Amino acid sequence: MIDCDRSALISDCGTYRYRLDRLTIAHDVTGKTAAFIMVNPSTADAVVDDPTIRKVEGFVIRNGAGRFVVGNLFAFRATDIKALRTAAYPVGPENDRHLEQIMRDADLHIVAWGPLAKLPPHLRDRWREVVAIADQVGCRLMCLTAAQDGHPRHPLMLSYSTPLVAWSIPGGAHAQG
């Protein structure tokens, strides 16, 4: 785990963000760390928070953690998810290694990538690889409710009253192992 109040691990070329770490205002009260695994990073970095990161912080505090770390199915940085469609390598060359470490660093593991329909068809199975990493680490995956397709909802438009619940792999789908 990176030991500072705010950090981001971004590739030298600036194309990929592999992790983002934050201490919350509750960090003196609890030593717990929450991991949020979402779809792809936007503009947040070591200094700047974007709307999603601000929303995640609120959920983290309400769920008893003092620190959070964010990883994504795809490390490719884009403000519009449609950019994943044409990205040469949207996952990022080091993403799986960092996702594994993020999961090892956390006490609470929250998946929040949203419904798969928003992804280009050729990228819709990526979640299986990430769930396989979580299985190897021994994570119990949680979510802030599931979308109609059974995938974990993204936090940005959810109410802070949304409960954290265990996430189940949708409808007979299996993670790759």
N, CA, C and O atoms as a DFTB+ gen file, in Angstrom:
708 C
 N C O
     1  1       0.845      -1.179       0.000
     2  2       0.000       0.000       0.000
     3  2       0.887       1.238       0.000
     4  3       1.923       1.277       0.663
     5  1       0.477       2.214      -0.731
     6  2       1.199       3.473      -0.774
     7  2       0.851       4.249       0.492
     8  3      -0.323       4.365       0.847
     9  1       1.861       4.778       1.173
    10  2       1.653       5.391       2.478
    11  2       1.721       6.915       2.394
    12  3       2.746       7.518       2.712
    13  1       0.634       7.521       1.969
    14  2       0.505       8.970       1.976
    15  2      -0.973       9.306       1.862
    16  3      -1.796       8.423       1.621
    17  1      -1.311      10.571       2.034
    18  2      -2.718      10.967       2.020
    19  2      -3.377      10.826       0.651
    20  3      -4.539      10.433       0.554
    21  1      -2.636      11.146      -0.401
    22  2      -3.196      11.150      -1.755
    23  2      -2.109      10.715      -2.725
    24  3      -1.017      11.283      -2.744
    25  1      -2.409       9.715      -3.520
    26  2      -1.442       9.305      -4.532
    27  2      -2.166       8.663      -5.703
    28  3      -3.315       8.236      -5.592
    29  1      -1.471       8.607      -6.816
    30  2      -1.979       7.925      -8.004
    31  2      -0.787       7.328      -8.734
    32  3       0.259       7.962      -8.872
    33  1      -0.960       6.122      -9.189
    34  2       0.079       5.462      -9.977
    35  2      -0.347       5.528     -11.443
    36  3      -1.248       4.813     -11.881
    37  1       0.321       6.396     -12.179
    38  2      -0.003       6.658     -13.583
    39  2       1.209       6.280     -14.426
    40  3       2.347       6.546     -14.038
    41  1       0.970       5.666     -15.566
    42  2       2.067       5.266     -16.454
    43  2       2.866       6.492     -16.891
    44  3       2.345       7.607     -16.920
    45  1       4.136       6.274     -17.230
    46  2       5.000       7.373     -17.666
    47  2       4.417       8.129     -18.858
    48  3       4.606       9.339     -18.983
    49  1       3.711       7.418     -19.727
    50  2       3.121       8.056     -20.909
    51  2       1.817       8.792     -20.586
    52  3       1.305       9.542     -21.417
    53  1       1.276       8.576     -19.372
    54  2       0.040       9.235     -18.957
    55  2      -1.230       8.571     -19.460
    56  3      -2.330       9.044     -19.178
    57  1      -1.091       7.489     -20.196
    58  2      -2.246       6.817     -20.795
    59  2      -3.030       5.981     -19.796
    60  3      -4.246       5.839     -19.920
    61  1      -2.335       5.426     -18.802
    62  2      -2.959       4.489     -17.866
    63  2      -2.845       4.974     -16.425
    64  3      -1.812       5.500     -16.011
    65  1      -3.914       4.788     -15.679
    66  2      -3.845       4.963     -14.219
    67  2      -4.135       3.600     -13.613
    68  3      -5.196       3.017     -13.839
    69  1      -3.173       3.099     -12.838
    70  2      -3.296       1.758     -12.277
    71  2      -3.926       1.737     -10.891
    72  3      -4.607       0.777     -10.529
    73  1      -3.707       2.769     -10.134
    74  2      -4.333       2.831      -8.813
    75  2      -4.372       4.274      -8.347
    76  3      -3.586       5.118      -8.776
    77  1      -5.312       4.523      -7.457
    78  2      -5.461       5.831      -6.839
    79  2      -5.739       5.571      -5.367
    80  3      -6.651       4.814      -5.035
    81  1      -4.965       6.188      -4.483
    82  2      -5.104       5.986      -3.037
    83  2      -5.488       7.291      -2.358
    84  3      -4.987       8.361      -2.705
    85  1      -6.385       7.187      -1.385
    86  2      -6.804       8.348      -0.608
    87  2      -7.021       7.970       0.851
    88  3      -7.527       6.889       1.153
    89  1      -6.635       8.873       1.754
    90  2      -7.067       8.805       3.146
    91  2      -8.334       9.632       3.243
    92  3      -8.462      10.656       2.572
    93  1      -9.277       9.195       4.076
    94  2     -10.505       9.970       4.271
    95  2     -10.423      10.719       5.593
    96  3      -9.470      10.557       6.356
    97  1     -11.429      11.536       5.853
    98  2     -11.467      12.254       7.126
    99  2     -11.632      11.298       8.297
   100  3     -11.407      11.682       9.444
   101  1     -12.023      10.053       8.021
   102  2     -12.220       9.054       9.075
   103  2     -10.971       8.210       9.316
   104  3     -11.040       7.222      10.048
   105  1      -9.832       8.567       8.723
   106  2      -8.664       7.691       8.811
   107  2      -8.117       7.527      10.222
   108  3      -7.482       6.513      10.511
   109  1      -8.341       8.486      11.105
   110  2      -7.872       8.344      12.488
   111  2      -8.757       7.414      13.300
   112  3      -8.323       6.879      14.320
   113  1      -9.989       7.219      12.859
   114  2     -10.960       6.404      13.587
   115  2     -10.837       4.935      13.210
   116  3     -10.995       4.057      14.059
   117  1     -10.561       4.671      11.966
   118  2     -10.516       3.291      11.489
   119  2      -9.274       3.055      10.647
   120  3      -8.859       3.919       9.874
   121  1      -8.702       1.905      10.802
   122  2      -7.557       1.533       9.987
   123  2      -7.956       0.730       8.766
   124  3      -7.094       0.229       8.045
   125  1      -9.263       0.600       8.522
   126  2      -9.734      -0.214       7.400
   127  2      -9.487       0.475       6.061
   128  3      -9.553       1.699       5.939
   129  1      -9.201      -0.356       5.066
   130  2      -9.039       0.118       3.697
   131  2     -10.094      -0.536       2.817
   132  3     -10.297      -1.749       2.866
   133  1     -10.760       0.281       2.013
   134  2     -11.739      -0.218       1.044
   135  2     -11.147      -0.121      -0.358
   136  3     -10.530       0.883      -0.711
   137  1     -11.337      -1.162      -1.145
   138  2     -10.960      -1.139      -2.559
   139  2     -12.230      -0.987      -3.384
   140  3     -13.211      -1.696      -3.160
   141  1     -12.211      -0.075      -4.323
   142  2     -13.286       0.072      -5.301
   143  2     -12.712      -0.322      -6.653
   144  3     -11.713       0.245      -7.097
   145  1     -13.337      -1.285      -7.301
   146  2     -12.925      -1.691      -8.642
   147  2     -14.031      -1.256      -9.601
   148  3     -15.133      -1.805      -9.606
   149  1     -13.699      -0.250     -10.412
   150  2     -14.683       0.310     -11.337
   151  2     -14.298      -0.023     -12.777
   152  3     -13.562      -0.981     -13.010
   153  1     -14.784       0.752     -13.741
   154  2     -14.590       0.366     -15.142
   155  2     -13.319       0.946     -15.753
   156  3     -12.493       0.196     -16.274
   157  1     -13.148       2.271     -15.701
   158  2     -11.917       2.882     -16.207
   159  2     -11.717       4.238     -15.545
   160  3     -12.687       4.898     -15.175
   161  1     -10.460       4.657     -15.394
   162  2     -10.194       5.939     -14.736
   163  2     -10.502       7.122     -15.647
   164  3     -10.391       7.044     -16.870
   165  1     -10.889       8.210     -15.008
   166  2     -11.162       9.444     -15.734
   167  2     -10.020      10.418     -15.477
   168  3      -8.878      10.130     -15.838
   169  1     -10.300      11.557     -14.864
   170  2      -9.292      12.612     -14.726
   171  2      -8.605      12.668     -13.369
   172  3      -7.624      13.396     -13.218
   173  1      -9.081      11.933     -12.388
   174  2      -8.483      12.010     -11.053
   175  2      -7.020      11.574     -11.098
   176  3      -6.635      10.661     -11.828
   177  1      -6.219      12.272     -10.279
   178  2      -4.807      11.924     -10.162
   179  2      -4.376      12.132      -8.717
   180  3      -5.224      12.146      -7.825
   181  1      -3.105      12.291      -8.466
   182  2      -2.621      12.428      -7.093
   183  2      -3.124      13.702      -6.424
   184  3      -3.175      13.769      -5.196
   185  1      -3.492      14.701      -7.197
   186  2      -3.912      15.992      -6.654
   187  2      -5.405      16.234      -6.820
   188  3      -6.067      16.702      -5.894
   189  1      -5.936      15.918      -7.990
   190  2      -7.305      16.268      -8.361
   191  2      -8.244      15.074      -8.196
   192  3      -7.925      13.958      -8.608
   193  1      -9.408      15.324      -7.586
   194  2     -10.477      14.329      -7.522
   195  2     -11.509      14.661      -8.593
   196  3     -11.815      15.830      -8.828
   197  1     -12.041      13.635      -9.238
   198  2     -13.153      13.843     -10.160
   199  2     -14.451      13.516      -9.415
   200  3     -14.387      13.052      -8.277
   201  1     -15.614      13.740     -10.010
   202  2     -16.875      13.491      -9.298
   203  2     -17.018      12.059      -8.777
   204  3     -17.565      11.851      -7.694
   205  1     -16.538      11.080      -9.526
   206  2     -16.652       9.690      -9.063
   207  2     -15.837       9.469      -7.798
   208  3     -16.312       8.821      -6.865
   209  1     -14.627       9.993      -7.750
   210  2     -13.776       9.792      -6.570
   211  2     -14.386      10.487      -5.359
   212  3     -14.332       9.953      -4.251
   213  1     -14.962      11.661      -5.551
   214  2     -15.627      12.336      -4.426
   215  2     -16.801      11.505      -3.919
   216  3     -17.020      11.420      -2.711
   217  1     -17.549      10.898      -4.819
   218  2     -18.688      10.063      -4.423
   219  2     -18.199       8.802      -3.715
   220  3     -18.771       8.402      -2.700
   221  1     -17.156       8.177      -4.235
   222  2     -16.586       6.982      -3.604
   223  2     -16.159       7.289      -2.174
   224  3     -16.399       6.489      -1.270
   225  1     -15.533       8.435      -1.964
   226  2     -15.098       8.787      -0.609
   227  2     -16.282       8.812       0.352
   228  3     -16.169       8.334       1.481
   229  1     -17.398       9.355      -0.072
   230  2     -18.587       9.371       0.777
   231  2     -19.063       7.979       1.133
   232  3     -19.419       7.721       2.283
   233  1     -19.075       7.073       0.162
   234  2     -19.469       5.687       0.436
   235  2     -18.476       5.005       1.368
   236  3     -18.874       4.260       2.263
   237  1     -17.203       5.253       1.166
   238  2     -16.163       4.629       1.988
   239  2     -16.326       5.034       3.447
   240  3     -16.289       4.180       4.333
   241  1     -16.502       6.308       3.703
   242  2     -16.674       6.798       5.077
   243  2     -17.919       6.181       5.699
   244  3     -17.884       5.738       6.846
   245  1     -19.014       6.150       4.953
   246  2     -20.269       5.588       5.477
   247  2     -20.185       4.088       5.739
   248  3     -20.996       3.539       6.485
   249  1     -19.207       3.426       5.127
   250  2     -19.053       1.988       5.329
   251  2     -17.863       1.644       6.215
   252  3     -17.379       0.512       6.209
   253  1     -17.395       2.627       6.976
   254  2     -16.449       2.369       8.046
   255  2     -14.992       2.215       7.675
   256  3     -14.235       1.594       8.422
   257  1     -14.574       2.756       6.551
   258  2     -13.158       2.687       6.186
   259  2     -12.535       4.077       6.251
   260  3     -13.209       5.082       6.028
   261  1     -11.260       4.122       6.554
   262  2     -10.549       5.388       6.651
   263  2      -9.641       5.653       5.468
   264  3      -9.090       6.745       5.329
   265  1      -9.488       4.661       4.626
   266  2      -8.623       4.774       3.453
   267  2      -9.312       4.035       2.313
   268  3     -10.026       3.057       2.538
   269  1      -9.095       4.507       1.094
   270  2      -9.578       3.733      -0.045
   271  2      -8.576       3.756      -1.173
   272  3      -7.765       4.672      -1.306
   273  1      -8.660       2.722      -1.975
   274  2      -7.822       2.581      -3.156
   275  2      -8.732       2.171      -4.309
   276  3      -9.609       1.320      -4.157
   277  1      -8.507       2.791      -5.459
   278  2      -9.343       2.548      -6.627
   279  2      -8.514       1.877      -7.715
   280  3      -7.398       2.294      -8.027
   281  1      -9.095       0.828      -8.280
   282  2      -8.556       0.174      -9.465
   283  2      -9.686       0.045     -10.471
   284  3     -10.835       0.363     -10.163
   285  1      -9.372      -0.411     -11.651
   286  2     -10.376      -0.487     -12.710
   287  2     -10.178      -1.714     -13.587
   288  3      -9.069      -2.235     -13.708
   289  1     -11.271      -2.167     -14.197
   290  2     -11.166      -3.249     -15.171
   291  2     -10.166      -2.873     -16.260
   292  3      -9.362      -3.693     -16.703
   293  1     -10.238      -1.616     -16.676
   294  2      -9.377      -1.080     -17.724
   295  2      -8.613       0.104     -17.149
   296  3      -9.215       0.989     -16.540
   297  1      -7.297       0.135     -17.331
   298  2      -6.485       1.228     -16.795
   299  2      -6.424       2.429     -17.736
   300  3      -5.902       3.478     -17.357
   301  1      -6.940       2.298     -18.940
   302  2      -6.920       3.373     -19.934
   303  2      -7.720       4.569     -19.426
   304  3      -8.891       4.436     -19.070
   305  1      -7.082       5.733     -19.394
   306  2      -7.724       6.945     -18.880
   307  2      -8.541       7.622     -19.977
   308  3      -8.027       7.936     -21.051
   309  1      -9.826       7.840     -19.684
   310  2     -10.706       8.503     -20.653
   311  2     -11.927       9.044     -19.926
   312  3     -12.466       8.388     -19.034
   313  1     -12.359      10.226     -20.302
   314  2     -13.569      10.791     -19.703
   315  2     -14.829      10.210     -20.328
   316  3     -15.911      10.315     -19.749
   317  1     -14.704       9.604     -21.489
   318  2     -15.836       8.978     -22.178
   319  2     -15.517       7.500     -22.381
   320  3     -14.525       7.150     -23.019
   321  1     -16.360       6.651     -21.839
   322  2     -16.133       5.203     -21.918
   323  2     -16.062       4.712     -23.359
   324  3     -15.472       3.665     -23.625
   325  1     -16.653       5.451     -24.291
   326  2     -16.610       5.059     -25.704
   327  2     -15.180       5.038     -26.244
   328  3     -14.910       4.375     -27.246
   329  1     -14.273       5.748     -25.599
   330  2     -12.871       5.760     -26.031
   331  2     -12.215       4.390     -25.874
   332  3     -11.212       4.108     -26.530
   333  1     -12.769       3.540     -25.017
   334  2     -12.223       2.188     -24.860
   335  2     -12.337       1.393     -26.160
   336  3     -11.534       0.498     -26.423
   337  1     -13.327       1.723     -26.956
   338  2     -13.594       1.017     -28.212
   339  2     -12.385       1.056     -29.147
   340  3     -12.097       0.074     -29.832
   341  1     -11.684       2.180     -29.176
   342  2     -10.573       2.348     -30.118
   343  2      -9.201       2.336     -29.453
   344  3      -8.187       2.477     -30.137
   345  1      -9.152       2.173     -28.155
   346  2      -7.861       2.124     -27.459
   347  2      -7.098       0.878     -27.891
   348  3      -7.673      -0.206     -27.982
   349  1      -5.806       1.032     -28.157
   350  2      -4.991      -0.098     -28.605
   351  2      -4.931      -1.197     -27.548
   352  3      -5.017      -2.381     -27.875
   353  1      -4.785      -0.810     -26.290
   354  2      -4.705      -1.796     -25.209
   355  2      -5.387      -1.212     -23.975
   356  3      -4.705      -0.697     -23.089
   357  1      -6.715      -1.279     -23.896
   358  2      -7.442      -0.618     -22.809
   359  2      -7.168      -1.181     -21.416
   360  3      -7.294      -0.458     -20.428
   361  1      -6.798      -2.455     -21.320
   362  2      -6.530      -3.044     -20.000
   363  2      -5.308      -2.393     -19.372
   364  3      -5.307      -2.105     -18.175
   365  1      -4.282      -2.161     -20.154
   366  2      -3.031      -1.618     -19.639
   367  2      -2.050      -2.731     -19.334
   368  3      -2.438      -3.763     -18.786
   369  1      -0.777      -2.540     -19.681
   370  2       0.210      -3.603     -19.560
   371  2       0.482      -4.080     -18.135
   372  3       0.931      -5.211     -17.950
   373  1       0.226      -3.256     -17.131
   374  2       0.527      -3.634     -15.747
   375  2      -0.716      -3.728     -14.866
   376  3      -0.596      -3.870     -13.649
   377  1      -1.896      -3.650     -15.454
   378  2      -3.113      -3.526     -14.659
   379  2      -3.393      -4.724     -13.756
   380  3      -3.737      -4.539     -12.589
   381  1      -3.255      -5.935     -14.263
   382  2      -3.595      -7.099     -13.442
   383  2      -2.711      -7.200     -12.202
   384  3      -3.187      -7.540     -11.119
   385  1      -1.433      -6.904     -12.365
   386  2      -0.516      -6.929     -11.211
   387  2      -0.959      -5.917     -10.151
   388  3      -0.952      -6.216      -8.957
   389  1      -1.336      -4.739     -10.589
   390  2      -1.768      -3.711      -9.639
   391  2      -3.130      -4.039      -9.030
   392  3      -3.355      -3.777      -7.848
   393  1      -4.035      -4.606      -9.819
   394  2      -5.331      -5.011      -9.260
   395  2      -5.145      -6.055      -8.162
   396  3      -5.805      -5.997      -7.124
   397  1      -4.257      -6.998      -8.390
   398  2      -3.992      -8.003      -7.353
   399  2      -3.480      -7.340      -6.081
   400  3      -3.919      -7.688      -4.985
   401  1      -2.560      -6.390      -6.211
   402  2      -2.023      -5.719      -5.024
   403  2      -3.092      -4.871      -4.341
   404  3      -3.153      -4.827      -3.112
   405  1      -3.923      -4.206      -5.114
   406  2      -5.026      -3.430      -4.542
   407  2      -5.904      -4.335      -3.690
   408  3      -6.273      -3.977      -2.572
   409  1      -6.234      -5.492      -4.213
   410  2      -7.095      -6.422      -3.478
   411  2      -6.406      -6.933      -2.216
   412  3      -7.054      -7.124      -1.187
   413  1      -5.108      -7.154      -2.293
   414  2      -4.366      -7.600      -1.102
   415  2      -4.288      -6.493      -0.047
   416  3      -4.274      -6.774       1.151
   417  1      -4.236      -5.247      -0.492
   418  2      -4.107      -4.108       0.420
   419  2      -5.397      -3.775       1.160
   420  3      -5.364      -3.067       2.167
   421  1      -6.525      -4.272       0.681
   422  2      -7.828      -3.838       1.205
   423  2      -8.458      -4.850       2.157
   424  3      -8.197      -6.051       2.098
   425  1      -9.303      -4.304       3.041
   426  2     -10.109      -5.112       3.960
   427  2     -11.513      -5.329       3.409
   428  3     -12.164      -6.327       3.718
   429  1     -11.968      -4.395       2.600
   430  2     -13.315      -4.397       2.036
   431  2     -13.165      -4.251       0.523
   432  3     -12.466      -3.353       0.054
   433  1     -13.818      -5.128      -0.246
   434  2     -13.637      -5.169      -1.702
   435  2     -14.967      -4.891      -2.394
   436  3     -15.878      -5.718      -2.364
   437  1     -15.070      -3.721      -3.015
   438  2     -16.325      -3.272      -3.614
   439  2     -16.153      -3.192      -5.130
   440  3     -15.314      -2.444      -5.633
   441  1     -16.957      -3.971      -5.847
   442  2     -16.930      -3.905      -7.306
   443  2     -18.034      -2.953      -7.756
   444  3     -19.126      -2.939      -7.188
   445  1     -17.737      -2.157      -8.783
   446  2     -18.659      -1.076      -9.154
   447  2     -18.456      -0.646     -10.604
   448  3     -18.377       0.549     -10.889
   449  1     -18.370      -1.608     -11.521
   450  2     -18.093      -1.248     -12.911
   451  2     -19.324      -0.927     -13.737
   452  3     -19.192      -0.442     -14.861
   453  1     -20.498      -1.176     -13.227
   454  2     -21.718      -0.830     -13.950
   455  2     -22.135      -1.896     -14.946
   456  3     -21.440      -2.898     -15.112
   457  1     -23.276      -1.688     -15.615
   458  2     -23.782      -2.678     -16.569
   459  2     -22.836      -2.832     -17.762
   460  3     -22.193      -1.874     -18.189
   461  1     -22.768      -4.040     -18.281
   462  2     -21.831      -4.334     -19.371
   463  2     -22.244      -3.736     -20.707
   464  3     -21.395      -3.560     -21.580
   465  1     -23.516      -3.419     -20.892
   466  2     -23.997      -2.909     -22.181
   467  2     -23.274      -1.634     -22.607
   468  3     -23.222      -1.330     -23.799
   469  1     -22.720      -0.890     -21.664
   470  2     -22.025       0.352     -22.012
   471  2     -20.642       0.096     -22.614
   472  3     -20.028       1.002     -23.176
   473  1     -20.156      -1.144     -22.495
   474  2     -18.837      -1.493     -23.022
   475  2     -18.929      -2.003     -24.454
   476  3     -19.940      -2.588     -24.842
   477  1     -17.878      -1.783     -25.238
   478  2     -17.844      -2.411     -26.560
   479  2     -17.913      -3.935     -26.394
   480  3     -17.341      -4.471     -25.445
   481  1     -18.595      -4.633     -27.292
   482  2     -18.771      -6.084     -27.138
   483  2     -17.477      -6.860     -26.903
   484  3     -17.469      -7.817     -26.129
   485  1     -16.388      -6.466     -27.555
   486  2     -15.140      -7.220     -27.411
   487  2     -14.483      -7.053     -26.036
   488  3     -13.504      -7.737     -25.738
   489  1     -15.005      -6.162     -25.203
   490  2     -14.435      -5.946     -23.868
   491  2     -15.346      -6.432     -22.740
   492  3     -14.996      -6.300     -21.567
   493  1     -16.480      -6.979     -23.070
   494  2     -17.487      -7.307     -22.055
   495  2     -17.146      -8.495     -21.163
   496  3     -17.825      -8.705     -20.159
   497  1     -16.135      -9.269     -21.486
   498  2     -15.748     -10.386     -20.622
   499  2     -14.580     -10.056     -19.700
   500  3     -14.161     -10.909     -18.917
   501  1     -14.055      -8.864     -19.773
   502  2     -12.904      -8.482     -18.940
   503  2     -13.182      -8.697     -17.458
   504  3     -12.275      -9.075     -16.717
   505  1     -14.396      -8.470     -17.016
   506  2     -14.740      -8.619     -15.602
   507  2     -14.393     -10.013     -15.098
   508  3     -14.027     -10.174     -13.934
   509  1     -14.503     -11.015     -15.952
   510  2     -14.224     -12.395     -15.535
   511  2     -12.766     -12.550     -15.085
   512  3     -12.484     -13.237     -14.103
   513  1     -11.856     -11.915     -15.802
   514  2     -10.440     -11.982     -15.445
   515  2     -10.193     -11.314     -14.100
   516  3      -9.397     -11.799     -13.295
   517  1     -10.873     -10.207     -13.860
   518  2     -10.704      -9.488     -12.596
   519  2     -11.311     -10.280     -11.442
   520  3     -10.737     -10.316     -10.354
   521  1     -12.446     -10.907     -11.657
   522  2     -13.048     -11.754     -10.621
   523  2     -12.140     -12.948     -10.327
   524  3     -12.048     -13.386      -9.180
   525  1     -11.473     -13.474     -11.345
   526  2     -10.531     -14.578     -11.123
   527  2      -9.367     -14.127     -10.240
   528  3      -8.908     -14.891      -9.391
   529  1      -8.889     -12.903     -10.428
   530  2      -7.840     -12.361      -9.557
   531  2      -8.363     -12.263      -8.130
   532  3      -7.675     -12.652      -7.187
   533  1      -9.569     -11.750      -7.970
   534  2     -10.176     -11.638      -6.633
   535  2     -10.308     -13.010      -5.984
   536  3     -10.060     -13.158      -4.787
   537  1     -10.694     -14.004      -6.759
   538  2     -10.806     -15.369      -6.228
   539  2      -9.451     -15.879      -5.747
   540  3      -9.363     -16.497      -4.686
   541  1      -8.401     -15.626      -6.516
   542  2      -7.057     -16.063      -6.132
   543  2      -6.604     -15.409      -4.834
   544  3      -5.931     -16.036      -4.016
   545  1      -6.976     -14.149      -4.651
   546  2      -6.597     -13.413      -3.444
   547  2      -7.478     -13.810      -2.261
   548  3      -7.079     -13.655      -1.107
   549  1      -8.671     -14.319      -2.548
   550  2      -9.602     -14.710      -1.488
   551  2     -10.522     -13.589      -1.049
   552  3     -10.930     -13.535       0.111
   553  1     -10.854     -12.695      -1.969
   554  2     -11.716     -11.551      -1.657
   555  2     -13.182     -11.955      -1.632
   556  3     -13.629     -12.790      -2.419
   557  1     -13.916     -11.348      -0.717
   558  2     -15.381     -11.417      -0.715
   559  2     -15.855     -10.130      -1.379
   560  3     -15.695      -9.044      -0.823
   561  1     -16.433     -10.254      -2.559
   562  2     -16.810      -9.073      -3.326
   563  2     -18.164      -8.532      -2.883
   564  3     -19.133      -9.273      -2.716
   565  1     -18.196      -7.222      -2.701
   566  2     -19.395      -6.498      -2.301
   567  2     -19.740      -5.519      -3.415
   568  3     -18.915      -5.235      -4.283
   569  1     -20.975      -5.003      -3.384
   570  2     -21.370      -3.979      -4.352
   571  2     -22.442      -3.079      -3.742
   572  3     -23.019      -3.379      -2.696
   573  1     -22.683      -1.983      -4.423
   574  2     -23.743      -1.044      -4.052
   575  2     -24.935      -1.331      -4.959
   576  3     -25.278      -0.516      -5.815
   577  1     -25.544      -2.451      -4.777
   578  2     -26.636      -3.011      -5.583
   579  2     -26.150      -3.418      -6.978
   580  3     -25.080      -3.009      -7.428
   581  1     -26.953      -4.218      -7.632
   582  2     -26.614      -4.706      -8.966
   583  2     -27.557      -4.101      -9.998
   584  3     -28.715      -3.802      -9.704
   585  1     -27.044      -3.930     -11.203
   586  2     -27.852      -3.457     -12.328
   587  2     -28.725      -4.611     -12.828
   588  3     -28.615      -5.732     -12.332
   589  1     -29.585      -4.339     -13.800
   590  2     -30.484      -5.374     -14.329
   591  2     -29.734      -6.581     -14.870
   592  3     -30.243      -7.701     -14.813
   593  1     -28.533      -6.369     -15.395
   594  2     -27.769      -7.496     -15.939
   595  2     -27.011      -8.268     -14.859
   596  3     -26.285      -9.216     -15.157
   597  1     -27.188      -7.852     -13.599
   598  2     -26.538      -8.543     -12.489
   599  2     -25.164      -8.009     -12.136
   600  3     -24.564      -8.444     -11.154
   601  1     -24.661      -7.077     -12.922
   602  2     -23.337      -6.518     -12.643
   603  2     -23.447      -5.362     -11.650
   604  3     -24.488      -4.711     -11.561
   605  1     -22.374      -5.113     -10.909
   606  2     -22.417      -4.106      -9.842
   607  2     -22.574      -2.695     -10.396
   608  3     -21.911      -2.315     -11.361
   609  1     -23.452      -1.935      -9.776
   610  2     -23.709      -0.566     -10.240
   611  2     -22.546       0.355      -9.916
   612  3     -21.842       0.178      -8.922
   613  1     -22.366       1.334     -10.777
   614  2     -21.350       2.372     -10.588
   615  2     -21.871       3.346      -9.529
   616  3     -23.071       3.620      -9.505
   617  1     -21.021       3.874      -8.662
   618  2     -21.505       4.684      -7.532
   619  2     -21.962       6.099      -7.857
   620  3     -22.698       6.688      -7.066
   621  1     -21.561       6.661      -8.975
   622  2     -21.750       8.096      -9.193
   623  2     -23.184       8.573      -9.010
   624  3     -23.400       9.608      -8.380
   625  1     -24.157       7.865      -9.532
   626  2     -25.539       8.331      -9.468
   627  2     -26.347       7.672      -8.351
   628  3     -27.565       7.839      -8.292
   629  1     -25.694       6.937      -7.480
   630  2     -26.404       6.258      -6.393
   631  2     -26.522       7.150      -5.169
   632  3     -25.665       7.999      -4.922
   633  1     -27.577       6.954      -4.415
   634  2     -27.780       7.660      -3.155
   635  2     -26.838       7.091      -2.105
   636  3     -26.520       5.902      -2.122
   637  1     -26.397       7.945      -1.193
   638  2     -25.551       7.463      -0.098
   639  2     -26.289       6.481       0.801
   640  3     -25.655       5.788       1.597
   641  1     -27.596       6.405       0.694
   642  2     -28.351       5.433       1.493
   643  2     -28.330       4.035       0.864
   644  3     -28.859       3.090       1.449
   645  1     -27.725       3.896      -0.317
   646  2     -27.636       2.590      -0.979
   647  2     -26.803       1.650      -0.119
   648  3     -25.663       1.969       0.218
   649  1     -27.357       0.497       0.239
   650  2     -26.613      -0.412       1.117
   651  2     -25.528      -1.190       0.370
   652  3     -25.645      -1.474      -0.822
   653  1     -24.500      -1.514       1.090
   654  2     -23.454      -2.385       0.582
   655  2     -23.920      -3.821       0.766
   656  3     -24.288      -4.216       1.872
   657  1     -23.908      -4.608      -0.313
   658  2     -24.386      -5.994      -0.262
   659  2     -23.362      -6.909      -0.932
   660  3     -22.528      -6.456      -1.715
   661  1     -23.436      -8.192      -0.615
   662  2     -22.569      -9.167      -1.279
   663  2     -22.932      -9.228      -2.757
   664  3     -24.110      -9.190      -3.113
   665  1     -21.920      -9.323      -3.617
   666  2     -22.162      -9.422      -5.050
   667  2     -22.015     -10.867      -5.485
   668  3     -21.061     -11.546      -5.108
   669  1     -22.964     -11.331      -6.279
   670  2     -22.923     -12.677      -6.845
   671  2     -22.699     -12.583      -8.341
   672  3     -23.243     -11.703      -9.008
   673  1     -21.902     -13.488      -8.857
   674  2     -21.676     -13.531     -10.302
   675  2     -23.021     -13.742     -10.984
   676  3     -23.768     -14.644     -10.606
   677  1     -23.343     -12.917     -11.990
   678  2     -24.660     -12.973     -12.617
   679  2     -24.969     -14.288     -13.321
   680  3     -24.107     -14.905     -13.946
   681  1     -26.216     -14.688     -13.199
   682  2     -26.853     -15.756     -13.950
   683  2     -26.027     -16.883     -14.514
   684  3     -26.020     -17.081     -15.729
   685  1     -25.342     -17.616     -13.697
   686  2     -24.632     -18.792     -14.159
   687  2     -23.317     -18.499     -14.859
   688  3     -22.636     -19.422     -15.307
   689  1     -22.949     -17.225     -14.958
   690  2     -21.655     -16.891     -15.559
   691  2     -20.547     -17.343     -14.618
   692  3     -20.746     -17.389     -13.404
   693  1     -19.413     -17.669     -15.150
   694  2     -18.291     -18.106     -14.324
   695  2     -17.073     -17.254     -14.625
   696  3     -16.848     -16.842     -15.762
   697  1     -16.295     -17.000     -13.587
   698  2     -15.043     -16.287     -13.781
   699  2     -14.045     -17.227     -14.446
   700  3     -14.135     -18.447     -14.309
   701  1     -13.098     -16.644     -15.165
   702  2     -12.025     -17.456     -15.741
   703  2     -11.067     -17.826     -14.633
   704  3     -10.869     -17.039     -13.707
   705  1     -10.490     -18.955     -14.695
   706  2      -9.581     -19.342     -13.639
   707  2      -8.376     -19.871     -14.171
   708  3      -7.483     -20.253     -13.415
